[in-house]
Amino acid sequence: MASIIAPSILSANFAQLGDDIKAVEKAGADWIHIDVMDGHFVPNLTFGAAVIAAVRAVTKLPFDVHLMIEKPELSIDQYIAAGADRITIHAEACVHLHRTVQYIKSKGLPVGVAINPATPVSALESIIHDLDLVLIMTVNPGFGGQSFIMHALDKLRQLTKMINEKGIGHIDVQVDGGINAETAALVREAGANVLVAGSAVFGAPSLEQAISSLR
């Protein structure tokens, strides 16, 4: 399965965000990954629906919106209105995970569920049939530029096994955190097909070469 490369604009230059998004589109990116952080669920504050709406016009690439926020069910509509093409929420942030997943699906968007490094894959067992994507966090969420957690490879293999044993059709398996050319090869071997990379793309001398290396 071909890899989907989703540069994370968390590592872009916020002063020229629109230009950076255009640049990674030209360089061959497949999706734009948008990490929304609230300063509560994770120890950082990034951007919200207003920024997403502002940059929606600069690219035709899908906006892959990753909500690292408490009570995401309260703000789903505003992110859809801002231009999200798919939304991923955290299992740890939702008291009523099934209800929130079903609400996003009712709005016609693909939906993903993310799990943090300390959350077992088994937490997904009762919801995975309803998902279009699972995001295995390969760092503790909140900041860019962190080192890849090697234990995530075991979780990816466990997830792949679960998907196969349950006879689920296609589901995207995404990784986010510490992804570079070296770790990209490892996560692909373990079952991932959607690679989120921030500093490995936006910090590279050549965007084209960085995306090509990840792919």
ROSEKE-810537 format. One record per atom (N, C-alpha, C): x, z, y; residue in three letters. Coordinates in steps of 0.2 Angstrom, whole numbers, plus 5000, padded with zeros to 4 digits. Atoms other than C-alpha are relative to their C-alpha. Example, Ala and Ser with C-alpha at 12.3 -4.5 7.8 and 13.67 -1.06 7.14 Angstrom:
// residues 2
500450004994Ala/506250394978Ala/500450005006Ala/499649994994Ser/506850364995Ser/499650035005Ser/
***
This chain:
// residues 215
500450004994Met/500050005000Met/500450005006Met/499650014994Ala/500749955017Ala/499950065004Ala/500049944995Ser/501150105029Ser/499749985006Ser/500350014994Ile/500150125044Ile/500450055005Ile/499649964995Ile/501250185059Ile/499650025006Ile/500449974994Ala/500450295072Ala/500450045004Ala/499549964995Pro/501650345086Pro/499650055004Pro/500349944996Ser/501150515094Ser/500250005007Ser/499850004993Ile/501050505112Ile/500250075003Ile/499849934998Leu/501450695113Leu/500849995002Leu/499350014998Ser/503250625114Ser/500149955005Ser/500050054995Ala/502850495127Ala/500250035006Ala/499949984993Asn/503350505145Asn/499350015004Asn/500749994997Phe/501750575153Phe/499949975007Phe/500150034993Ala/502150505170Ala/499949934999Ala/500150075000Gln/502050335163Gln/499749984993Gln/500350005007Leu/500850355148Leu/499749944998Leu/500350065001Gly/499950195150Gly/500549954998Gly/499550055001Asp/501550095150Asp/500350014993Asp/499749995006Asp/502250185135Asp/499549984994Asp/500550025005Ile/500650155125Ile/500049924999Ile/500050085001Lys/500749965129Lys/500749984997Lys/499450025003Ala/502549965124Ala/500050014992Ala/500049995007Val/502250045107Val/499549954996Val/500450055003Glu/500849925104Glu/500449934999Glu/499650065000Lys/501949775108Lys/500650014995Lys/499449995005Ala/503349855096Ala/499750004993Ala/500250015007Gly/502149845081Gly/499650064998Gly/500349945002Ala/501250015081Ala/499349974997Ala/500750015003Asp/499550015071Asp/499550045003Asp/500549954997Trp/498650165078Trp/500450045006Trp/499849964995Ile/498950275093Ile/499850074998Ile/500249935002His/499050465088His/500050045006His/500149964994Ile/498350585101Ile/499950074998Ile/500049935002Asp/498750765098Asp/499750045006Asp/500449954995Val/497450875108Val/500150074998Val/499849935001Met/498051055109Met/499750045006Met/500449964995Asp/497051195118Asp/500450065002Asp/499649944998Gly/498451335119Gly/499750064997Gly/500349945003His/497351445108His/500149994992His/499950015007Phe/497351365090Phe/500749994999Phe/499350015001Val/499151305093Val/500350025007Val/499749974994Pro/500351375106Pro/500349955005Pro/499850054995Asn/500351225118Asn/499449975002Asn/500550034996Leu/499251135130Leu/500249935001Leu/499850074999Thr/499250945130Thr/499549975005Thr/500450044996Phe/497850835136Phe/499350004997Phe/500750005003Gly/495950815134Gly/499749935001Gly/500450075000Ala/494550685135Ala/500249965006Ala/499950044994Ala/494950635153Ala/500649964999Ala/499450045000Val/496650575149Val/499949954995Val/500250055005Ile/496050485133Ile/499649945003Ile/500450054997Ala/494750395143Ala/500449965005Ala/499650034995Ala/496050355157Ala/500449944997Ala/499650055003Val/497150265144Val/499749954995Val/500350045005Arg/495850185133Arg/500049935002Arg/500050074997Ala/495850025144Ala/500749964999Ala/499350035000Val/497749995141Val/500249974994Val/499850025006Thr/497749955123Thr/499349994995Thr/500550015005Lys/496649885109Lys/500150044993Lys/499849965006Leu/497449995096Leu/499550064999Leu/500549945001Pro/496350125087Pro/500350075003Pro/499849944998Phe/496450295095Phe/499950054994Phe/500049955005Asp/496850425081Asp/500050075003Asp/500049944996Val/496250585089Val/500150064995Val/499949945004His/496950745081His/499950065004His/500249954996Leu/496050895087Leu/500350074998Leu/499749935002Met/497151055086Met/499750055005Met/500449964995Ile/495851155095Ile/499550054996Ile/500549965003Glu/494751305091Glu/499349975001Glu/500750025000Lys/492851265088Lys/500049935002Lys/500150074999Pro/493051075088Pro/499349975001Pro/500750035000Glu/491251055085Glu/499750005007Glu/500349994993Leu/490851105103Leu/500249945005Leu/499750054996Ser/491850955110Ser/500049934997Ser/500050065004Ile/491650815097Ile/499749945005Ile/500450054996Asp/490450715109Asp/500549975005Asp/499650034994Gln/491650705124Gln/500649964997Gln/499550055002Tyr/493050635113Tyr/499849944998Tyr/500350065002Ile/491950505106Ile/499949965006Ile/500250044994Ala/491350455123Ala/500749985004Ala/499350024997Ala/493250455129Ala/500349944997Ala/499750055004Gly/493650325116Gly/500350014994Gly/499749995007Ala/494150405100Ala/499749954995Ala/500350045006Asp/494050285085Asp/500050044994Asp/500049965006Arg/494350415072Arg/500250075003Arg/499849934998Ile/494450605073Ile/500250044994Ile/499849955005Thr/495350735063Thr/500050075003Thr/500149934998Ile/494950915064Ile/500450054994Ile/499649965004His/495851065056His/499550044996His/500449965004Ala/495151155041Ala/500050075002Ala/499949934998Glu/495751315048Glu/499650025007Glu/500349994993Ala/494851295065Ala/499250004999Ala/500850015000Cys/493051265058Cys/499750054995Cys/500449965004Val/491951395052Val/499549974995Val/500450045004His/490751265046His/500349934999His/499750065000Leu/491851125041Leu/499649944997Leu/500450055002His/490651025031His/499549985005His/500550024995Arg/489351025045Arg/500449965006Arg/499750044995Thr/490650965058Thr/500349934997Thr/499850065003Val/491350835046Val/499449955000Val/500650045001Gln/489550765043Gln/499849985007Gln/500250024993Tyr/489250765062Tyr/500449955003Tyr/499550064997Ile/490750655066Ile/499849944996Ile/500250055003Lys/490150545052Lys/499449975002Lys/500650024997Ser/488450535059Ser/500049965006Ser/499950044994Lys/489150465075Lys/500449934998Lys/499750075002Gly/489950315065Gly/500850005000Gly/499350004999Leu/491750375066Leu/500350024993Leu/499749975006Pro/492950395051Pro/500350075002Pro/499949934999Val/493350575049Val/500650034996Val/499449975004Gly/494950675044Gly/500050075000Gly/499949924999Val/495350855040Val/500750014999Val/499349985000Ala/497050925043Ala/500150074997Ala/499949935003Ile/497851075034Ile/500850015002Ile/499349984998Asn/499351175041Asn/500550014994Asn/499549995005Pro/500951205031Pro/499850064995Pro/500249945004Ala/500251375024Ala/499449994996Ala/500750015003Thr/498551305019Thr/500149964993Thr/499950045006Pro/498451255001Pro/499649944999Pro/500450065000Val/497851084996Val/499350014997Val/500649985003Ser/496451174986Ser/499550015005Ser/500549994995Ala/495551205002Ala/499649945002Ala/500450064998Leu/495051025003Leu/499649984994Leu/500450025006Glu/494251024985Glu/499349985001Glu/500750004999Ser/492451044991Ser/499849955006Ser/500250044994Ile/492550925006Ile/500349934999Ile/499650065001Ile/493750785000Ile/499649944999Ile/500450055002His/492350674994His/499749975007His/500350024994Asp/491650665012Asp/500549975005Asp/499550024996Leu/493350615020Leu/500249935000Leu/499650075000Asp/494150455026Asp/500750015000Asp/499349984999Leu/495850545029Leu/500150074999Leu/499849935000Val/496750695025Val/500750005003Val/499349994997Leu/498250755036Leu/500350064998Leu/499649955003Ile/499550855028Ile/500550015006Ile/499549984994Met/500550945043Met/500650014996Met/499349995003Thr/502350935039Thr/500550045004Thr/499749944996Val/502851055053Val/499450045002Val/500549964997Asn/501851195060Asn/499849975007Asn/500350044994Pro/500751115074Pro/500150045006Pro/499949974993Gly/501051145092Gly/500549975004Gly/499450034996Phe/502651065097Phe/500349944997Phe/499650065003Gly/503550895095Gly/500750024999Gly/499349995001Gly/505250875089Gly/500250054994Gly/499949955005Gln/505151005074Gln/500349974994Gln/499750035006Ser/506050985058Ser/499550004994Ser/500550015006Phe/505150925042Phe/500050064995Phe/500149955005Ile/504551055030Ile/500049974993Ile/499950045006Met/505150995013Met/499450024995Met/500549985004His/503751095004His/499449955000His/500550044999Ala/502550975011Ala/500049944995Ala/499950055005Leu/503150844998Leu/499650024994Leu/500449975006Asp/502350954984Asp/499350005002Asp/500750004998Lys/500750964994Lys/499749935000Lys/500250075001Leu/500650774995Leu/499949984993Leu/500150025007Arg/500950754977Arg/499350034997Arg/500649975002Gln/499550884974Gln/499449965002Gln/500650034997Leu/498350794985Leu/499949934997Leu/500150065004Thr/498750624977Thr/499750014993Thr/500349985007Lys/498350704960Lys/499350025001Lys/500749984999Met/496750774967Met/499649945001Met/500450074998Ile/496150604974Ile/499949964993Ile/500150045006Asn/496550524957Asn/499650034995Asn/500449965005Glu/495750654946Glu/499350005002Glu/500750004998Lys/494150654956Lys/499749935001Lys/500350075000Gly/494050464956Gly/499849985007Gly/500250014993Ile/493950454975Ile/500349935001Ile/499850074998Gly/494050274982Gly/500650015005Gly/499450004995His/495250234996His/499950065005His/500049954995Ile/495650385007Ile/500750005003Ile/499450004997Asp/497050385020Asp/500450074999Asp/499649945001Val/498450515017Val/500550005006Val/499650004994Gln/499250555034Gln/500550065000Gln/499549954999Val/500850655038Val/500250005007Val/499949994993Asp/501250725055Asp/500550065001Asp/499549954998Gly/502850815060Gly/500749994996Gly/499350015002Gly/504750785058Gly/500149934996Gly/500050065004Ile/504450605052Ile/500549955004Ile/499550054998Asn/505950485054Asn/500149954994Asn/499950055006Ala/506650345043Ala/500250034994Ala/499849975006Glu/507350465031Glu/499450044996Glu/500549975002Thr/505850575029Thr/499449954998Thr/500550055002Ala/504650425029Ala/500049974993Ala/499950025007Ala/505350365013Ala/499850054995Ala/500249955005Leu/505050535005Leu/499350015000Leu/500749995000Val/503250555011Val/499749944997Val/500350065004Arg/502850375005Arg/500050014993Arg/499949995007Glu/503550414988Glu/499550054997Glu/500449955002Ala/502450564988Ala/499249995001Ala/500750025000Gly/500850474992Gly/499749985007Gly/500250014993Ala/500750465011Ala/500049925002Ala/500050074998Asn/500150295019Asn/500049995008Asn/500050004993Val/499950345037Val/500550055003Val/499549964998Leu/501450405046Leu/500050015008Leu/500049984993Val/501350495063Val/500750025002Val/499349994998Ala/503050495072Ala/500050005008Ala/500049994993Gly/503350555090Gly/500749995003Gly/499450004997Ser/505150585095Ser/500449944996Ser/499750055004Ala/505750465081Ala/499949935003Ala/500250064997Val/504850325090Val/500250005008Val/499950004993Phe/504850365109Phe/500750025002Phe/499449984999Gly/506550445108Gly/500649954998Gly/499550055003Ala/507350285100Ala/500249955005Ala/499750064995Pro/508450155110Pro/499549944999Pro/500550065001Ser/507250025102Ser/499450024997Ser/500649995003Leu/505450045099Leu/499949964994Leu/500150055006Glu/505349895088Glu/500450024994Glu/499549985006Gln/506849955077Gln/499750064997Gln/500249945002Ala/506150125076Ala/499349994996Ala/500650015004Ile/504450065070Ile/500149964994Ile/499850045006Ser/505149945058Ser/500450044995Ser/499749965004Ser/506250075051Ser/499550054996Ser/500649955003Leu/504750195048Leu/499649964995Leu/500450045004Arg/503850055040Arg/500349984993Arg/
***
